[in-house]
Amino acid sequence: MSQTPSVGRIVLVTVEPTTNNGADVAPALITRVWSDSMISVQVFRDGASGGQAATSIPLFADRAAIDAARAERDSAALPHQLITTFMAAYWPPRI
């Protein structure tokens, strides 16, 4: 992992687009660090719904790593086991 998580840092979290005004990613504030690859966050969706706590979600280096992990998980799952949203966090790209 290229960065070390700590409380108060901002990450991006994958979310269900229908709950986020069509976007599949939302900003989140780290509220607890379990390990370098597992965190809890407060997610801020686009809309009036306010924040949402998400606990013990995996943290990846970037969006490509999340997409690869989701593809691997989905390829091993039976059809009835597929989950539409794979909630995970990643570091925002540096501009």
N, CA, C and O atoms as a CHARMM CRD file, in Angstrom:
* protein
*
  380
    1    1 MET  N      0.85900  -1.16900   0.00000 PROA 1      0.00000
    2    1 MET  CA     0.00000   0.00000   0.00000 PROA 1      0.00000
    3    1 MET  C      0.90000   1.22500   0.00000 PROA 1      0.00000
    4    1 MET  O      1.87500   1.28500   0.74900 PROA 1      0.00000
    5    2 SER  N      0.58200   2.18100  -0.82200 PROA 2      0.00000
    6    2 SER  CA     1.43000   3.34900  -0.98300 PROA 2      0.00000
    7    2 SER  C      1.29300   4.36600   0.15200 PROA 2      0.00000
    8    2 SER  O      2.21100   5.15500   0.37200 PROA 2      0.00000
    9    3 GLN  N      0.19100   4.36800   0.86300 PROA 3      0.00000
   10    3 GLN  CA    -0.02800   5.33000   1.94500 PROA 3      0.00000
   11    3 GLN  C     -0.47800   4.58900   3.19900 PROA 3      0.00000
   12    3 GLN  O     -1.01500   3.48400   3.12200 PROA 3      0.00000
   13    4 THR  N     -0.25600   5.20000   4.33700 PROA 4      0.00000
   14    4 THR  CA    -0.66900   4.61000   5.60800 PROA 4      0.00000
   15    4 THR  C     -1.94700   5.29000   6.07800 PROA 4      0.00000
   16    4 THR  O     -1.98700   6.51500   6.19100 PROA 4      0.00000
   17    5 PRO  N     -2.99700   4.51200   6.35600 PROA 5      0.00000
   18    5 PRO  CA    -4.24700   5.12700   6.80900 PROA 5      0.00000
   19    5 PRO  C     -4.12000   5.66300   8.23000 PROA 5      0.00000
   20    5 PRO  O     -3.40400   5.10300   9.06100 PROA 5      0.00000
   21    6 SER  N     -4.82800   6.75600   8.49200 PROA 6      0.00000
   22    6 SER  CA    -4.90900   7.29900   9.84600 PROA 6      0.00000
   23    6 SER  C     -6.25400   8.01400   9.98200 PROA 6      0.00000
   24    6 SER  O     -6.84200   8.46000   8.99700 PROA 6      0.00000
   25    7 VAL  N     -6.72000   8.11000  11.21500 PROA 7      0.00000
   26    7 VAL  CA    -8.00500   8.75200  11.49800 PROA 7      0.00000
   27    7 VAL  C     -7.97000  10.18900  10.98400 PROA 7      0.00000
   28    7 VAL  O     -7.00800  10.92100  11.21500 PROA 7      0.00000
   29    8 GLY  N     -9.03700  10.58100  10.28400 PROA 8      0.00000
   30    8 GLY  CA    -9.17300  11.93400   9.76700 PROA 8      0.00000
   31    8 GLY  C     -8.78300  12.10000   8.31200 PROA 8      0.00000
   32    8 GLY  O     -9.05600  13.14600   7.72300 PROA 8      0.00000
   33    9 ARG  N     -8.15300  11.09700   7.71200 PROA 9      0.00000
   34    9 ARG  CA    -7.78100  11.20500   6.30500 PROA 9      0.00000
   35    9 ARG  C     -8.98000  10.90000   5.41600 PROA 9      0.00000
   36    9 ARG  O     -9.90000  10.18500   5.81300 PROA 9      0.00000
   37   10 ILE  N     -8.95100  11.44900   4.22000 PROA 10     0.00000
   38   10 ILE  CA   -10.03000  11.26600   3.25100 PROA 10     0.00000
   39   10 ILE  C     -9.67800  10.13900   2.28900 PROA 10     0.00000
   40   10 ILE  O     -8.55000  10.05000   1.80400 PROA 10     0.00000
   41   11 VAL  N    -10.65800   9.28300   2.02000 PROA 11     0.00000
   42   11 VAL  CA   -10.54400   8.23200   1.00700 PROA 11     0.00000
   43   11 VAL  C    -11.78500   8.30500   0.12700 PROA 11     0.00000
   44   11 VAL  O    -12.73500   9.02000   0.44500 PROA 11     0.00000
   45   12 LEU  N    -11.77800   7.57600  -0.96200 PROA 12     0.00000
   46   12 LEU  CA   -12.96500   7.41500  -1.79400 PROA 12     0.00000
   47   12 LEU  C    -13.50500   6.01800  -1.56100 PROA 12     0.00000
   48   12 LEU  O    -12.74200   5.06700  -1.38800 PROA 12     0.00000
   49   13 VAL  N    -14.84000   5.89500  -1.55600 PROA 13     0.00000
   50   13 VAL  CA   -15.49800   4.62300  -1.26500 PROA 13     0.00000
   51   13 VAL  C    -16.46900   4.29800  -2.38700 PROA 13     0.00000
   52   13 VAL  O    -17.20500   5.16900  -2.85200 PROA 13     0.00000
   53   14 THR  N    -16.47100   3.03800  -2.82300 PROA 14     0.00000
   54   14 THR  CA   -17.43400   2.61500  -3.83900 PROA 14     0.00000
   55   14 THR  C    -18.80100   2.47100  -3.17400 PROA 14     0.00000
   56   14 THR  O    -18.91500   1.91900  -2.07900 PROA 14     0.00000
   57   15 VAL  N    -19.84500   2.97900  -3.85400 PROA 15     0.00000
   58   15 VAL  CA   -21.20900   2.94300  -3.32500 PROA 15     0.00000
   59   15 VAL  C    -22.18100   2.58100  -4.44600 PROA 15     0.00000
   60   15 VAL  O    -21.82700   2.59000  -5.62500 PROA 15     0.00000
   61   16 GLU  N    -23.38900   2.26800  -4.05900 PROA 16     0.00000
   62   16 GLU  CA   -24.45300   1.98900  -5.02500 PROA 16     0.00000
   63   16 GLU  C    -24.86300   3.30800  -5.67800 PROA 16     0.00000
   64   16 GLU  O    -25.26900   4.23100  -4.97300 PROA 16     0.00000
   65   17 PRO  N    -24.76800   3.42300  -7.00700 PROA 17     0.00000
   66   17 PRO  CA   -25.07700   4.69200  -7.68100 PROA 17     0.00000
   67   17 PRO  C    -26.48600   5.22200  -7.40800 PROA 17     0.00000
   68   17 PRO  O    -26.69000   6.43600  -7.37500 PROA 17     0.00000
   69   18 THR  N    -27.44900   4.34000  -7.21400 PROA 18     0.00000
   70   18 THR  CA   -28.81800   4.80200  -6.98400 PROA 18     0.00000
   71   18 THR  C    -28.96900   5.52900  -5.65600 PROA 18     0.00000
   72   18 THR  O    -29.95400   6.23500  -5.44500 PROA 18     0.00000
   73   19 THR  N    -28.00200   5.36300  -4.75900 PROA 19     0.00000
   74   19 THR  CA   -28.05400   6.04700  -3.46600 PROA 19     0.00000
   75   19 THR  C    -27.13400   7.26400  -3.42500 PROA 19     0.00000
   76   19 THR  O    -26.98300   7.90400  -2.38500 PROA 19     0.00000
   77   20 ASN  N    -26.51500   7.57800  -4.57500 PROA 20     0.00000
   78   20 ASN  CA   -25.51700   8.63900  -4.59700 PROA 20     0.00000
   79   20 ASN  C    -25.65900   9.51500  -5.84000 PROA 20     0.00000
   80   20 ASN  O    -24.66000   9.91500  -6.43800 PROA 20     0.00000
   81   21 ASN  N    -26.88900   9.81100  -6.22200 PROA 21     0.00000
   82   21 ASN  CA   -27.16000  10.69600  -7.35000 PROA 21     0.00000
   83   21 ASN  C    -26.46600  10.24000  -8.63900 PROA 21     0.00000
   84   21 ASN  O    -26.03200  11.06000  -9.44900 PROA 21     0.00000
   85   22 GLY  N    -26.37200   8.91100  -8.81100 PROA 22     0.00000
   86   22 GLY  CA   -25.81900   8.34300 -10.02900 PROA 22     0.00000
   87   22 GLY  C    -24.33000   8.04600 -10.01800 PROA 22     0.00000
   88   22 GLY  O    -23.84100   7.35300 -10.91000 PROA 22     0.00000
   89   23 ALA  N    -23.60000   8.54700  -9.04300 PROA 23     0.00000
   90   23 ALA  CA   -22.15100   8.31000  -8.97300 PROA 23     0.00000
   91   23 ALA  C    -21.86100   7.03200  -8.18200 PROA 23     0.00000
   92   23 ALA  O    -22.53000   6.74700  -7.18900 PROA 23     0.00000
   93   24 ASP  N    -20.86100   6.26400  -8.62900 PROA 24     0.00000
   94   24 ASP  CA   -20.54500   5.01300  -7.94100 PROA 24     0.00000
   95   24 ASP  C    -19.41000   5.15900  -6.93200 PROA 24     0.00000
   96   24 ASP  O    -18.88700   4.16000  -6.43800 PROA 24     0.00000
   97   25 VAL  N    -19.02800   6.38900  -6.62600 PROA 25     0.00000
   98   25 VAL  CA   -17.97900   6.64300  -5.64200 PROA 25     0.00000
   99   25 VAL  C    -18.34900   7.88200  -4.82800 PROA 25     0.00000
  100   25 VAL  O    -18.93600   8.83000  -5.34900 PROA 25     0.00000
  101   26 ALA  N    -17.99400   7.85700  -3.53900 PROA 26     0.00000
  102   26 ALA  CA   -18.27600   8.98600  -2.64900 PROA 26     0.00000
  103   26 ALA  C    -17.07500   9.20300  -1.73000 PROA 26     0.00000
  104   26 ALA  O    -16.34600   8.25600  -1.43500 PROA 26     0.00000
  105   27 PRO  N    -16.86300  10.43100  -1.27800 PROA 27     0.00000
  106   27 PRO  CA   -15.77700  10.67900  -0.33400 PROA 27     0.00000
  107   27 PRO  C    -16.14300  10.14200   1.04700 PROA 27     0.00000
  108   27 PRO  O    -17.31800  10.04000   1.39900 PROA 27     0.00000
  109   28 ALA  N    -15.12400   9.80500   1.81100 PROA 28     0.00000
  110   28 ALA  CA   -15.35200   9.29900   3.16100 PROA 28     0.00000
  111   28 ALA  C    -14.19400   9.72400   4.06300 PROA 28     0.00000
  112   28 ALA  O    -13.06900   9.92100   3.60500 PROA 28     0.00000
  113   29 LEU  N    -14.49100   9.85800   5.32900 PROA 29     0.00000
  114   29 LEU  CA   -13.51000  10.22300   6.33200 PROA 29     0.00000
  115   29 LEU  C    -13.17900   8.97000   7.15400 PROA 29     0.00000
  116   29 LEU  O    -14.08200   8.29600   7.64900 PROA 29     0.00000
  117   30 ILE  N    -11.90600   8.66500   7.29500 PROA 30     0.00000
  118   30 ILE  CA   -11.50700   7.50300   8.09400 PROA 30     0.00000
  119   30 ILE  C    -11.79300   7.79600   9.56600 PROA 30     0.00000
  120   30 ILE  O    -11.34200   8.80500  10.10900 PROA 30     0.00000
  121   31 THR  N    -12.54900   6.89800  10.20200 PROA 31     0.00000
  122   31 THR  CA   -12.90100   7.06700  11.61000 PROA 31     0.00000
  123   31 THR  C    -12.21800   6.04000  12.51100 PROA 31     0.00000
  124   31 THR  O    -12.14900   6.23100  13.72500 PROA 31     0.00000
  125   32 ARG  N    -11.71700   4.96100  11.93000 PROA 32     0.00000
  126   32 ARG  CA   -11.01700   3.92700  12.70700 PROA 32     0.00000
  127   32 ARG  C    -10.09300   3.17500  11.77400 PROA 32     0.00000
  128   32 ARG  O    -10.46900   2.86100  10.64500 PROA 32     0.00000
  129   33 VAL  N     -8.90400   2.88800  12.22800 PROA 33     0.00000
  130   33 VAL  CA    -7.94400   2.09500  11.45700 PROA 33     0.00000
  131   33 VAL  C     -7.78400   0.75800  12.15000 PROA 33     0.00000
  132   33 VAL  O     -7.34600   0.69300  13.29800 PROA 33     0.00000
  133   34 TRP  N     -8.14100  -0.30900  11.44900 PROA 34     0.00000
  134   34 TRP  CA    -7.99200  -1.65800  11.99400 PROA 34     0.00000
  135   34 TRP  C     -6.63200  -2.23300  11.60500 PROA 34     0.00000
  136   34 TRP  O     -5.99000  -2.94200  12.37900 PROA 34     0.00000
  137   35 SER  N     -6.21100  -1.90200  10.37500 PROA 35     0.00000
  138   35 SER  CA    -4.89800  -2.33000   9.87700 PROA 35     0.00000
  139   35 SER  C     -4.58000  -1.47600   8.66000 PROA 35     0.00000
  140   35 SER  O     -5.36400  -0.59600   8.30300 PROA 35     0.00000
  141   36 ASP  N     -3.46100  -1.71800   8.02700 PROA 36     0.00000
  142   36 ASP  CA    -3.12100  -0.95600   6.82200 PROA 36     0.00000
  143   36 ASP  C     -4.07300  -1.23700   5.66400 PROA 36     0.00000
  144   36 ASP  O     -4.09300  -0.49900   4.67900 PROA 36     0.00000
  145   37 SER  N     -4.86200  -2.30600   5.78400 PROA 37     0.00000
  146   37 SER  CA    -5.77100  -2.65400   4.68800 PROA 37     0.00000
  147   37 SER  C     -7.22900  -2.79000   5.11900 PROA 37     0.00000
  148   37 SER  O     -8.04700  -3.29400   4.35100 PROA 37     0.00000
  149   38 MET  N     -7.57400  -2.34800   6.33900 PROA 38     0.00000
  150   38 MET  CA    -8.95000  -2.44200   6.83500 PROA 38     0.00000
  151   38 MET  C     -9.25400  -1.20100   7.67700 PROA 38     0.00000
  152   38 MET  O     -8.53700  -0.88900   8.62800 PROA 38     0.00000
  153   39 ILE  N    -10.34200  -0.49100   7.30400 PROA 39     0.00000
  154   39 ILE  CA   -10.69600   0.75200   7.98300 PROA 39     0.00000
  155   39 ILE  C    -12.20400   0.84700   8.20200 PROA 39     0.00000
  156   39 ILE  O    -12.97800   0.08400   7.62300 PROA 39     0.00000
  157   40 SER  N    -12.60400   1.78300   9.03800 PROA 40     0.00000
  158   40 SER  CA   -14.00400   2.18100   9.16700 PROA 40     0.00000
  159   40 SER  C    -14.07200   3.64100   8.74100 PROA 40     0.00000
  160   40 SER  O    -13.13100   4.40500   8.95900 PROA 40     0.00000
  161   41 VAL  N    -15.20200   4.02800   8.12600 PROA 41     0.00000
  162   41 VAL  CA   -15.32200   5.37300   7.57100 PROA 41     0.00000
  163   41 VAL  C    -16.71300   5.94600   7.79700 PROA 41     0.00000
  164   41 VAL  O    -17.65800   5.22400   8.12000 PROA 41     0.00000
  165   42 GLN  N    -16.81700   7.24500   7.62200 PROA 42     0.00000
  166   42 GLN  CA   -18.09400   7.95300   7.53000 PROA 42     0.00000
  167   42 GLN  C    -18.19800   8.39800   6.07700 PROA 42     0.00000
  168   42 GLN  O    -17.39500   9.20800   5.61600 PROA 42     0.00000
  169   43 VAL  N    -19.18500   7.87100   5.35400 PROA 43     0.00000
  170   43 VAL  CA   -19.33900   8.13200   3.91700 PROA 43     0.00000
  171   43 VAL  C    -20.26300   9.32600   3.71200 PROA 43     0.00000
  172   43 VAL  O    -21.29700   9.44400   4.37000 PROA 43     0.00000
  173   44 PHE  N    -19.87800  10.21500   2.79000 PROA 44     0.00000
  174   44 PHE  CA   -20.67700  11.39800   2.47900 PROA 44     0.00000
  175   44 PHE  C    -21.19200  11.30700   1.04900 PROA 44     0.00000
  176   44 PHE  O    -20.48500  11.63800   0.09700 PROA 44     0.00000
  177   45 ARG  N    -22.44400  10.84800   0.91500 PROA 45     0.00000
  178   45 ARG  CA   -23.06600  10.68900  -0.40400 PROA 45     0.00000
  179   45 ARG  C    -23.56800  12.02700  -0.92400 PROA 45     0.00000
  180   45 ARG  O    -23.78500  12.95900  -0.15000 PROA 45     0.00000
  181   46 ASP  N    -23.75200  12.11900  -2.23000 PROA 46     0.00000
  182   46 ASP  CA   -24.29300  13.32400  -2.85900 PROA 46     0.00000
  183   46 ASP  C    -25.80100  13.33300  -2.64500 PROA 46     0.00000
  184   46 ASP  O    -26.51800  12.52200  -3.23100 PROA 46     0.00000
  185   47 GLY  N    -26.27300  14.23000  -1.82500 PROA 47     0.00000
  186   47 GLY  CA   -27.69600  14.31700  -1.53500 PROA 47     0.00000
  187   47 GLY  C    -27.90300  14.70300  -0.08800 PROA 47     0.00000
  188   47 GLY  O    -26.95400  14.97400   0.64800 PROA 47     0.00000
  189   48 ALA  N    -29.14700  14.72100   0.29900 PROA 48     0.00000
  190   48 ALA  CA   -29.49800  15.18500   1.63500 PROA 48     0.00000
  191   48 ALA  C    -29.51300  14.07800   2.67800 PROA 48     0.00000
  192   48 ALA  O    -29.95600  14.30500   3.80400 PROA 48     0.00000
  193   49 SER  N    -29.04400  12.89400   2.33300 PROA 49     0.00000
  194   49 SER  CA   -29.13700  11.77100   3.26100 PROA 49     0.00000
  195   49 SER  C    -28.14400  11.84100   4.41400 PROA 49     0.00000
  196   49 SER  O    -28.26300  11.06900   5.36600 PROA 49     0.00000
  197   50 GLY  N    -27.17400  12.73800   4.35600 PROA 50     0.00000
  198   50 GLY  CA   -26.18900  12.83600   5.43200 PROA 50     0.00000
  199   50 GLY  C    -25.13900  11.74600   5.31900 PROA 50     0.00000
  200   50 GLY  O    -25.01700  11.08700   4.28600 PROA 50     0.00000
  201   51 GLY  N    -24.39100  11.56400   6.38300 PROA 51     0.00000
  202   51 GLY  CA   -23.31500  10.57300   6.38400 PROA 51     0.00000
  203   51 GLY  C    -23.81300   9.18400   6.72000 PROA 51     0.00000
  204   51 GLY  O    -24.89100   9.00900   7.28800 PROA 51     0.00000
  205   52 GLN  N    -23.01200   8.20500   6.36000 PROA 52     0.00000
  206   52 GLN  CA   -23.32400   6.80300   6.64200 PROA 52     0.00000
  207   52 GLN  C    -22.05700   6.14200   7.15100 PROA 52     0.00000
  208   52 GLN  O    -21.00100   6.24800   6.52700 PROA 52     0.00000
  209   53 ALA  N    -22.15900   5.46400   8.27700 PROA 53     0.00000
  210   53 ALA  CA   -21.01600   4.73400   8.80400 PROA 53     0.00000
  211   53 ALA  C    -20.84900   3.42700   8.03400 PROA 53     0.00000
  212   53 ALA  O    -21.82500   2.74000   7.73400 PROA 53     0.00000
  213   54 ALA  N    -19.61900   3.10100   7.72600 PROA 54     0.00000
  214   54 ALA  CA   -19.28000   1.81500   7.10500 PROA 54     0.00000
  215   54 ALA  C    -18.09100   1.26500   7.87900 PROA 54     0.00000
  216   54 ALA  O    -17.03300   1.89100   7.94000 PROA 54     0.00000
  217   55 THR  N    -18.27500   0.09300   8.46800 PROA 55     0.00000
  218   55 THR  CA   -17.22900  -0.45900   9.32300 PROA 55     0.00000
  219   55 THR  C    -16.51400  -1.61000   8.65200 PROA 55     0.00000
  220   55 THR  O    -17.09700  -2.37100   7.88000 PROA 55     0.00000
  221   56 SER  N    -15.24700  -1.71600   8.96500 PROA 56     0.00000
  222   56 SER  CA   -14.40500  -2.82200   8.51800 PROA 56     0.00000
  223   56 SER  C    -14.48400  -3.04800   7.01300 PROA 56     0.00000
  224   56 SER  O    -14.83600  -4.13600   6.55700 PROA 56     0.00000
  225   57 ILE  N    -14.15700  -2.01900   6.25300 PROA 57     0.00000
  226   57 ILE  CA   -14.13000  -2.17300   4.80500 PROA 57     0.00000
  227   57 ILE  C    -12.67500  -2.21900   4.33600 PROA 57     0.00000
  228   57 ILE  O    -11.80400  -1.59200   4.93900 PROA 57     0.00000
  229   58 PRO  N    -12.41800  -2.95800   3.27100 PROA 58     0.00000
  230   58 PRO  CA   -11.04100  -3.06300   2.79500 PROA 58     0.00000
  231   58 PRO  C    -10.56200  -1.75500   2.15900 PROA 58     0.00000
  232   58 PRO  O    -11.33900  -1.01500   1.55700 PROA 58     0.00000
  233   59 LEU  N     -9.27500  -1.49700   2.30800 PROA 59     0.00000
  234   59 LEU  CA    -8.63900  -0.31100   1.73400 PROA 59     0.00000
  235   59 LEU  C     -7.63500  -0.76100   0.68400 PROA 59     0.00000
  236   59 LEU  O     -6.77300  -1.60000   0.94800 PROA 59     0.00000
  237   60 PHE  N     -7.75900  -0.19100  -0.51100 PROA 60     0.00000
  238   60 PHE  CA    -6.88400  -0.52800  -1.62900 PROA 60     0.00000
  239   60 PHE  C     -6.07400   0.69200  -2.04100 PROA 60     0.00000
  240   60 PHE  O     -6.39900   1.81800  -1.66500 PROA 60     0.00000
  241   61 ALA  N     -5.02700   0.46600  -2.80700 PROA 61     0.00000
  242   61 ALA  CA    -4.16800   1.55800  -3.27000 PROA 61     0.00000
  243   61 ALA  C     -4.86200   2.45000  -4.28100 PROA 61     0.00000
  244   61 ALA  O     -4.64000   3.66100  -4.29700 PROA 61     0.00000
  245   62 ASP  N     -5.72100   1.85100  -5.14600 PROA 62     0.00000
  246   62 ASP  CA    -6.39900   2.63400  -6.17900 PROA 62     0.00000
  247   62 ASP  C     -7.64600   1.89700  -6.65800 PROA 62     0.00000
  248   62 ASP  O     -7.91100   0.77100  -6.23600 PROA 62     0.00000
  249   63 ARG  N     -8.40400   2.53300  -7.53400 PROA 63     0.00000
  250   63 ARG  CA    -9.65500   1.95200  -8.02900 PROA 63     0.00000
  251   63 ARG  C     -9.41400   0.69000  -8.84400 PROA 63     0.00000
  252   63 ARG  O    -10.21200  -0.24500  -8.78400 PROA 63     0.00000
  253   64 ALA  N     -8.33100   0.65200  -9.60000 PROA 64     0.00000
  254   64 ALA  CA    -8.01900  -0.53500 -10.40000 PROA 64     0.00000
  255   64 ALA  C     -7.84600  -1.77200  -9.51400 PROA 64     0.00000
  256   64 ALA  O     -8.25600  -2.86800  -9.89800 PROA 64     0.00000
  257   65 ALA  N     -7.25100  -1.60700  -8.34800 PROA 65     0.00000
  258   65 ALA  CA    -7.06900  -2.73000  -7.42600 PROA 65     0.00000
  259   65 ALA  C     -8.41500  -3.21700  -6.89000 PROA 65     0.00000
  260   65 ALA  O     -8.61000  -4.41900  -6.71000 PROA 65     0.00000
  261   66 ILE  N     -9.33900  -2.29800  -6.63600 PROA 66     0.00000
  262   66 ILE  CA   -10.68600  -2.68600  -6.19900 PROA 66     0.00000
  263   66 ILE  C    -11.39200  -3.47000  -7.30000 PROA 66     0.00000
  264   66 ILE  O    -11.98200  -4.52000  -7.04400 PROA 66     0.00000
  265   67 ASP  N    -11.32800  -2.95900  -8.51800 PROA 67     0.00000
  266   67 ASP  CA   -11.99400  -3.62700  -9.63700 PROA 67     0.00000
  267   67 ASP  C    -11.44200  -5.03000  -9.85100 PROA 67     0.00000
  268   67 ASP  O    -12.20300  -5.94900 -10.15400 PROA 67     0.00000
  269   68 ALA  N    -10.13500  -5.20900  -9.69800 PROA 68     0.00000
  270   68 ALA  CA    -9.52900  -6.53500  -9.84300 PROA 68     0.00000
  271   68 ALA  C     -9.99000  -7.47500  -8.73000 PROA 68     0.00000
  272   68 ALA  O    -10.29200  -8.64000  -8.99100 PROA 68     0.00000
  273   69 ALA  N    -10.04800  -6.98200  -7.49600 PROA 69     0.00000
  274   69 ALA  CA   -10.50300  -7.80300  -6.36900 PROA 69     0.00000
  275   69 ALA  C    -11.96800  -8.19700  -6.52800 PROA 69     0.00000
  276   69 ALA  O    -12.35300  -9.32400  -6.21600 PROA 69     0.00000
  277   70 ARG  N    -12.77600  -7.26700  -7.01100 PROA 70     0.00000
  278   70 ARG  CA   -14.19800  -7.57400  -7.22100 PROA 70     0.00000
  279   70 ARG  C    -14.36700  -8.61600  -8.32400 PROA 70     0.00000
  280   70 ARG  O    -15.18000  -9.53100  -8.18600 PROA 70     0.00000
  281   71 ALA  N    -13.62400  -8.49400  -9.40000 PROA 71     0.00000
  282   71 ALA  CA   -13.70900  -9.46600 -10.49600 PROA 71     0.00000
  283   71 ALA  C    -13.30000 -10.85600 -10.01400 PROA 71     0.00000
  284   71 ALA  O    -13.92400 -11.85400 -10.37700 PROA 71     0.00000
  285   72 GLU  N    -12.26200 -10.91600  -9.20700 PROA 72     0.00000
  286   72 GLU  CA   -11.81400 -12.20500  -8.67100 PROA 72     0.00000
  287   72 GLU  C    -12.87500 -12.80800  -7.75900 PROA 72     0.00000
  288   72 GLU  O    -13.15400 -14.00500  -7.83500 PROA 72     0.00000
  289   73 ARG  N    -13.46700 -11.98200  -6.89500 PROA 73     0.00000
  290   73 ARG  CA   -14.51700 -12.45700  -5.99100 PROA 73     0.00000
  291   73 ARG  C    -15.72400 -12.94700  -6.78500 PROA 73     0.00000
  292   73 ARG  O    -16.27100 -14.01000  -6.49300 PROA 73     0.00000
  293   74 ASP  N    -16.14200 -12.17300  -7.79100 PROA 74     0.00000
  294   74 ASP  CA   -17.31500 -12.52900  -8.57600 PROA 74     0.00000
  295   74 ASP  C    -17.10500 -13.79400  -9.39900 PROA 74     0.00000
  296   74 ASP  O    -18.04900 -14.55700  -9.60800 PROA 74     0.00000
  297   75 SER  N    -15.89300 -14.02500  -9.86500 PROA 75     0.00000
  298   75 SER  CA   -15.63300 -15.21800 -10.67800 PROA 75     0.00000
  299   75 SER  C    -15.71900 -16.49600  -9.84800 PROA 75     0.00000
  300   75 SER  O    -15.98600 -17.57100 -10.38700 PROA 75     0.00000
  301   76 ALA  N    -15.49400 -16.38200  -8.54400 PROA 76     0.00000
  302   76 ALA  CA   -15.55000 -17.54600  -7.66200 PROA 76     0.00000
  303   76 ALA  C    -16.92500 -17.74700  -7.04100 PROA 76     0.00000
  304   76 ALA  O    -17.15900 -18.77400  -6.40500 PROA 76     0.00000
  305   77 ALA  N    -17.83900 -16.79800  -7.20600 PROA 77     0.00000
  306   77 ALA  CA   -19.14800 -16.86000  -6.55100 PROA 77     0.00000
  307   77 ALA  C    -20.18400 -17.55900  -7.42000 PROA 77     0.00000
  308   77 ALA  O    -20.11000 -17.52900  -8.64900 PROA 77     0.00000
  309   78 LEU  N    -21.13900 -18.17900  -6.76800 PROA 78     0.00000
  310   78 LEU  CA   -22.30500 -18.70400  -7.45400 PROA 78     0.00000
  311   78 LEU  C    -23.23300 -17.53400  -7.76400 PROA 78     0.00000
  312   78 LEU  O    -23.16800 -16.51500  -7.07600 PROA 78     0.00000
  313   79 PRO  N    -24.09900 -17.64400  -8.78000 PROA 79     0.00000
  314   79 PRO  CA   -24.94900 -16.51400  -9.16400 PROA 79     0.00000
  315   79 PRO  C    -25.74700 -15.90900  -8.01100 PROA 79     0.00000
  316   79 PRO  O    -25.89100 -14.68800  -7.94100 PROA 79     0.00000
  317   80 HSD  N    -26.26400 -16.73000  -7.11500 PROA 80     0.00000
  318   80 HSD  CA   -27.06800 -16.19800  -6.01200 PROA 80     0.00000
  319   80 HSD  C    -26.20800 -15.54000  -4.93000 PROA 80     0.00000
  320   80 HSD  O    -26.74700 -14.92200  -4.01200 PROA 80     0.00000
  321   81 GLN  N    -24.88300 -15.66100  -5.02200 PROA 81     0.00000
  322   81 GLN  CA   -23.99300 -15.06600  -4.03600 PROA 81     0.00000
  323   81 GLN  C    -23.46100 -13.70100  -4.45200 PROA 81     0.00000
  324   81 GLN  O    -22.80200 -13.02800  -3.65900 PROA 81     0.00000
  325   82 LEU  N    -23.73700 -13.28200  -5.68800 PROA 82     0.00000
  326   82 LEU  CA   -23.19800 -12.01800  -6.17700 PROA 82     0.00000
  327   82 LEU  C    -23.84600 -10.83700  -5.46100 PROA 82     0.00000
  328   82 LEU  O    -25.06100 -10.80000  -5.26700 PROA 82     0.00000
  329   83 ILE  N    -23.04000  -9.90700  -5.08600 PROA 83     0.00000
  330   83 ILE  CA   -23.49700  -8.68500  -4.42800 PROA 83     0.00000
  331   83 ILE  C    -23.26800  -7.55600  -5.41500 PROA 83     0.00000
  332   83 ILE  O    -22.19100  -7.45100  -6.00300 PROA 83     0.00000
  333   84 THR  N    -24.28000  -6.70400  -5.60400 PROA 84     0.00000
  334   84 THR  CA   -24.15300  -5.65900  -6.61300 PROA 84     0.00000
  335   84 THR  C    -23.07900  -4.64300  -6.25600 PROA 84     0.00000
  336   84 THR  O    -22.32700  -4.21800  -7.13300 PROA 84     0.00000
  337   85 THR  N    -22.98600  -4.24900  -5.01100 PROA 85     0.00000
  338   85 THR  CA   -21.98700  -3.26000  -4.62400 PROA 85     0.00000
  339   85 THR  C    -20.90100  -3.91600  -3.78700 PROA 85     0.00000
  340   85 THR  O    -21.18200  -4.60000  -2.80300 PROA 85     0.00000
  341   86 PHE  N    -19.67800  -3.69900  -4.18900 PROA 86     0.00000
  342   86 PHE  CA   -18.52300  -4.17200  -3.44300 PROA 86     0.00000
  343   86 PHE  C    -17.96000  -2.94300  -2.74400 PROA 86     0.00000
  344   86 PHE  O    -17.16900  -2.20200  -3.32700 PROA 86     0.00000
  345   87 MET  N    -18.37000  -2.72100  -1.48200 PROA 87     0.00000
  346   87 MET  CA   -17.93600  -1.51900  -0.78100 PROA 87     0.00000
  347   87 MET  C    -16.49400  -1.67500  -0.34800 PROA 87     0.00000
  348   87 MET  O    -16.13400  -2.58600   0.39700 PROA 87     0.00000
  349   88 ALA  N    -15.68600  -0.76200  -0.83600 PROA 88     0.00000
  350   88 ALA  CA   -14.26700  -0.74400  -0.50100 PROA 88     0.00000
  351   88 ALA  C    -13.77500   0.68300  -0.66200 PROA 88     0.00000
  352   88 ALA  O    -14.40000   1.49400  -1.34500 PROA 88     0.00000
  353   89 ALA  N    -12.66000   0.97900  -0.03300 PROA 89     0.00000
  354   89 ALA  CA   -12.08200   2.32400  -0.08200 PROA 89     0.00000
  355   89 ALA  C    -10.78100   2.29900  -0.86500 PROA 89     0.00000
  356   89 ALA  O    -10.11600   1.26900  -0.98000 PROA 89     0.00000
  357   90 TYR  N    -10.43900   3.46900  -1.40100 PROA 90     0.00000
  358   90 TYR  CA    -9.14300   3.62900  -2.05700 PROA 90     0.00000
  359   90 TYR  C     -8.70500   5.07100  -1.93300 PROA 90     0.00000
  360   90 TYR  O     -9.51200   5.97000  -1.69600 PROA 90     0.00000
  361   91 TRP  N     -7.41500   5.27000  -2.09700 PROA 91     0.00000
  362   91 TRP  CA    -6.85600   6.62400  -2.00200 PROA 91     0.00000
  363   91 TRP  C     -7.22300   7.42900  -3.22700 PROA 91     0.00000
  364   91 TRP  O     -7.17100   6.91300  -4.34300 PROA 91     0.00000
  365   92 PRO  N     -7.59800   8.69400  -3.04100 PROA 92     0.00000
  366   92 PRO  CA    -7.89400   9.54500  -4.20000 PROA 92     0.00000
  367   92 PRO  C     -6.62900   9.72400  -5.04000 PROA 92     0.00000
  368   92 PRO  O     -5.52500   9.77800  -4.49800 PROA 92     0.00000
  369   93 PRO  N     -6.78700   9.81400  -6.35100 PROA 93     0.00000
  370   93 PRO  CA    -5.59600  10.05700  -7.17300 PROA 93     0.00000
  371   93 PRO  C     -5.02100  11.44700  -6.87700 PROA 93     0.00000
  372   93 PRO  O     -5.75300  12.40200  -6.61700 PROA 93     0.00000
  373   94 ARG  N     -3.72900  11.52500  -6.92200 PROA 94     0.00000
  374   94 ARG  CA    -3.07900  12.83100  -6.70200 PROA 94     0.00000
  375   94 ARG  C     -3.09800  13.60400  -8.00800 PROA 94     0.00000
  376   94 ARG  O     -2.81400  13.06900  -9.07900 PROA 94     0.00000
  377   95 ILE  N     -3.43400  14.85500  -7.89000 PROA 95     0.00000
  378   95 ILE  CA    -3.54400  15.70500  -9.09300 PROA 95     0.00000
  379   95 ILE  C     -2.35000  16.62500  -9.17600 PROA 95     0.00000
  380   95 ILE  O     -2.24700  17.42000 -10.11000 PROA 95     0.00000
